């Protein structure tokens, strides 16, 4: 929602493609459920009829998702760090390391 508010503060895109919300003031165009009933009535919007009510509370879910993404990034960073540390410690006989390539047998042509 923040991206849209920043790049299209008047909500022209929403007004064009979601005509049910076209009469809402710019302040409520991206979150019509935050407008009070008199504003919705004036704009001719009935939440749950003309436009769906929100499924989740965006502010709560957004914070949860950001915290989950931080955990994922941290786990990735830790895994990369551990891999770099253990990279030099592998020996050729270590099962966890990559397998050695087998030497190709040279084929000699027989002279006739």
Secondary structure, 3 states (H helix, E strand, C coil): CHHHHHHCCCCHHHHHHCHHHCCCCHHHCCCHHHCCHHHHHHHCCCECCCECCCCCCHHHHHHHHHHHHHHHHHHHHHHHHHHHHHHCCCCCCCCCCCCCCCCCCCCCCCCC
